[in-house]
Every structure is written in C-alpha cells, then in structure tokens.
C-alpha cells in the first residue's frame, strides 16, 4: 500500500497534478520506445574470425569518454554516442580496423544532435575530434562514416525530440523527477551530476550494454540511495521515514514497467561489480608514461643538434700561403652542407618551470 501523498503510475490523470500527469505520460511514451533503442550485442571475448571483441568495444567507449572530458561536453553527448555505437555494432558486422572511425563518427553525430536539440552552435569540429582521438582517419572518412551510421540506424536528419533515442540518461532524469515530485525536500535523492557520472562509468562496460534503460536507471538510483543509507548508519543517523516510501514507489514503478525481480537482481549485481572495479582502478597510483608521437620534421625543430658529433676535427694552426683564398660573398657553399635542411628560423631555448 502506498503511503500518503504517493500516486501509482497507472492512477487516473484527473486525480494528479499537471506535472505528475506530464511525467507519467512521458513514462508511458518511453516504455513504448525503449525496446527500439536497446542494443543486443553478442561480442566475443577473443576474436577468432576478425570480429570486434568486448575489449575493443570497451576501448572505444573509453575513447568517447576521453573526448567528452577533453572538450568538456555534456554527459548527454557521451551517452548518446555510446548508444549509437552499440546499436551500430548490433546491426552491422564491423571489422576491427573500422572501429576507430566509427567511434569518432558516433561522437560526431551525437554532437550534431545535441546542438540541434538545444539550438546551439557546434563548438567542436570534426578535425579536432580526429586530432585528439588519434584515430588514424581523416575528417572526410569521419564525415562519410557518419552518413553510413545515420542511414543504417534510420536516424532523423538534424536531431530533435529525444535525439532519436531514449537512453538510460532520459530514464534516469525521468525517474528522479518522479521521486522528486513527491519528495521535494528529501535529502536522500542524489544529485543529477553524481548519477550521470555513475551512468557514464557503467555505460563504458560491455557487461551492461544490453541492459534495459529503465532497469539500469532504477538500479543506479537505488545504488546511490543505499550508499547514502550506509553512510548514515555508520554515523549513527536514524533512517528517515521517506526511505520506506521510496522503496514502495520503486516497487510500483517496477510493476508498471514490467521489470522482473530476477532481472533487477542480476543487473544490480553487475552494476556493483563494474563500480567496484572502477573504484579499485581509481585507487591505484598512475604509473603510465606518456608517449609522444612526433614526426621527423618536428624532431628536427625540437632537437636541432641531433647531427652533431662529439669528435671534433683537428684545427690546423699553421698558415699555408699556397692555400687559395675562399670567397664568402656567395651562398653557394651553404646549399651543399649536410645540415642544409635544418630549420632556418632561430631556435629558442625552452625552459620548464618547476
């Protein structure tokens, strides 16, 4: 039985407020479209016939997250890009050599859709995506691959609506708004930024790629809720009564969205494992060395003394009158020197400040 103030998702819209009616209408709309945008990946752990593996998929997802962090993009762009990538791998058989180009193309499409939905100007170019991602493809390759992804997935040109896909982020915001509508002053509901960060971590792992967006969002909401309850119990703070309402309300949402107990339990266990592994890696000291890839021309600019030798020729001190004088007025001799391809601009020293 629901506590006072609670309303069931199937309740009569006339007995609820306008905001509640709008949220419940959005809930039913998302349920109708959820299966269409849920990936169904069947990737092998080890490649036998040149297939894309789960490791390659996770590597591409982490590249997308690095691009998101580098260009300071919103979390919505990252979640949309990962969803596009997983759905494309579900529908098409992809060779591993094409994965880098497809990865950057999905981020390119997600940026375009986000700019179209928010009527904003795109601030990241394709050339910048290619340069930072080091995908070994050109801007033209990304542009052509973007058209292929759009055509194969049947995306609407120019974005709009929910960006063509109802992702776990849409569900996360919707379920949080439903709980916030009934508990506007409750401190147990996590901030949206914290939930989005958890969703980014989970979305980068292939074990959670095939989860229903509604189930994944509900699991993350209550994972954060249980984390706060543990912290309160360790500090000796009593559990507020609103916690029972939240669990009761979640049960009603589970029934309305046709989520089984077994499925929720399974996804809850997977999410815990993924987040635990992430925290364990985060606690390790960073020992990875940066590797800079430089061309030969750049090396000559940075290290103009690479052709110098420590063995100096002997200087003849005696003067020989028979030696003809050398005309230095011309520049013919400089063209034949071994170091004629050195940079002609003055090389300035570079100081590293402590």
Number of C-alpha atoms within 10 A of each C-alpha: 8 14 12 8 8 16 16 13 21 11 11 10 14 8 10 14 11 11 12 18 17 12 18 21 14 14 21 15 12 21 18 10 13 18 12 11 19 21 21 14 17 13 17 12 12 13 14 9 7 11 16 23 18 19 16 19 23 18 18 21 26 18 21 25 23 15 19 18 13 12 13 9 16 13 18 19 24 25 26 25 24 27 24 27 24 21 22 21 20 16 13 11 10 15 11 14 10 13 19 20 24 24 25 30 29 27 28 22 26 23 23 21 24 23 18 18 14 10 10 10 10 12 10 13 11 16 14 13 22 21 13 13 19 14 18 10 16 15 18 11 15 26 16 12 20 20 14 15 20 17 12 12 15 10 16 13 14 14 20 15 11 14 21 18 19 23 24 27 22 18 22 23 15 19 21 18 17 19 17 13 15 17 17 11 9 13 12 19 21 17 11 14 10 10 20 21 12 17 21 19 16 22 26 23 20 22 17 16 22 16 19 20 25 25 23 24 25 20 21 21 21 18 18 18 18 14 12 16 18 14 11 13 11 9 9 9 11 9 13 12 8 14 16 13 20 21 13 16 21 18 15 18 20 17 12 15 16 11 15 11 11 9 13 18 13 10 19 18 12 16 24 15 14 19 16 12 12 13 11 10 11 10 9 8 7 8 6 6 6 6 6 6 8 9 8 9 12 11 12 15 14 16 11 14 10 9 9 9 7 5 6 7 6 6 6 7 6 6 7 8 7 6 7 7 7 6 8 8 6 7 9 9 10 10 10 9 9 9 12 11 10 12 13 8 7 6 11 7 7 7 6 5 4 3
